[in-house]
Structures are given as C-alpha cells and as structure tokens.
Amino acid sequence: MMFMRGGTRLRAGSLAVATGAAALALFVAGCGDDDEGDSASSSSGDAKAGKVAVLLPDSKSSVRWESVDRPFLKAAFEKAGVDAEIQNAEGDKSAQQQQAEQTITNGAKVLLLVNLDSGSGAAIAANAKSQGVKVIDYDRLTLKGDSDYYVSFDNEEVGRLQGQGLVDSSRSRSPARTRRCRASRTSSTATSA
C-alpha cells in the first residue's frame, strides 16, 4: 500500500515505523530511575513522561525527513502529551552532536537518532548514555554503537525482495542481463552488524 504526501510516495510500512518509534519513545520516556523516592508527584500518578529529542540527519538525502517524519512525529508526540523537540543537522555531523548535547542539557530523557554515519552516531549515543539518556536508532542502525533500541523497516526482507526482483527480471529477458546493486557502506540494508 502506498501513500502520497506532498508529492512524496510512502509505503504504509514507513508510517508504521514512525508510529512504532513514537510509541517506543513514549514508553521509554515513561521509564527511568526513580531518584525522587516516594515524592508526592510520583505517588499521585501525575508524573509526566520525560522529554524526547528527535535528531534528523538532513533534508537533502530524502525529503521525507522534513515533509513526512517531522510532522508525523510532532503530531504523535502532541497527541500523547509528550514534550518533544525535533532538530535537523542538515548533513553536519558536528551540528548533530551539538544538537544532541543541547537537547540533553534541556532535559531530554530519550534521543530518537537518525545518524549521519555510524561513527558520529556512536559518539552521540555514548555521550547520551553516560548521562542516563536512552537512545533509539531510528531508520539507520548505528554500527558498533550502543543504542538501547533500533526501530526501522525489516532490512533482511528488503534484501530478499531486491534479490527476488533481480531474479524475476532476469527470467523475463532473453538473454538475461546481469545487474549490480550498490548502496552506501553506511546503509543498514548494505551492511551487517
């Protein structure tokens, strides 16, 4: 099933992933250390979930980050009553690091991270975890990172479907032509942890 939004084609699974990420972030934000002991706010049941920071990578690699993910996540967090901040690094690793540090300083308890690459993502996750902040890799796996969760599409199924597409297309041509698929080395669908 496909959805169109702002001229961008989306599969239903993309929206499900975003919904799952938002739900997971809400769950994790509600968990945490009870350093306050038996304070009145924690015993009354009115304790508010922690702040969530979403760190998007850029707006050039895919228009979906700003045209789909940002508004969808914003609406999901608002509906759930969770304080959330959404930042975009615009392809700048140091900017994303600074955004992560600033959101943690501002009280973020959960980072929903779409890394620019595994190295910078791992540094962000390590810093966040050292301060007791949960980290969710969203869409892009941080290889050799230490994130608490990874929310994305089924990478193995993507590879299986790509392979099946190649097999099916080669059967329909005589003589069969060989095609080579390449992806970025940082792509979760092209690498294994």
JOGI-V784790 format. One record per helix or strand. SS is the DSSP state (A for helix, B for strand). FROM is the first residue (numbers start at 1). LEN is the number of residues. If there is no record, write none. Layout:
ss & from & len
SS & FROM & LEN
SS & FROM & LEN
This chain:
ss & from & len
B & 2 & 4
B & 8 & 4
A & 12 & 19
A & 40 & 4
B & 51 & 6
A & 64 & 17
B & 84 & 5
A & 93 & 13
B & 108 & 6
A & 118 & 13
B & 134 & 5
B & 149 & 3
A & 155 & 17
